[in-house]
Amino acid sequence: MGVYYSNSENNQTGNVEAHVVKAIDTTAAGDTFIGALLSQLDFSFSNLESAISYANFASSLAVQKLGAVDSIPTEEEVKSKIKILANLAKIFFIRYYCRADNSLY
């Protein structure tokens, strides 16, 4: 699951995987996705994949809350959660792939 995209302007295609979450209410998922996508997408579509990733993440936050308007995350909420996940990924990588001196196994 996720988003398949195709940009005929530069022959760019790909798939952005969905975020696995426990969905409570999907009412605003599509609205959140489109709004988040358009808020990040460059006019040239040069950042299409990263804009889709951002929109996927925003939608994954929205479906974890009840309601329509109240479930749509703010830009600050989305970026804060992305930063938290990036830090956790960094900690995971260091813990499982680095020696005590931070060199790789």
Buried (B, 14 or more C-beta within 10 A) or exposed (E): EEBEBEEEEEEEEEEBEEBEEEEEBEBBBEBBBEBBBEEBBEEEBBEBBEBBBBBBBBBBBBBBBEEEEEBBBEEEEBBEBBEEEEEEEEEEEEEEEEEEEEEEE
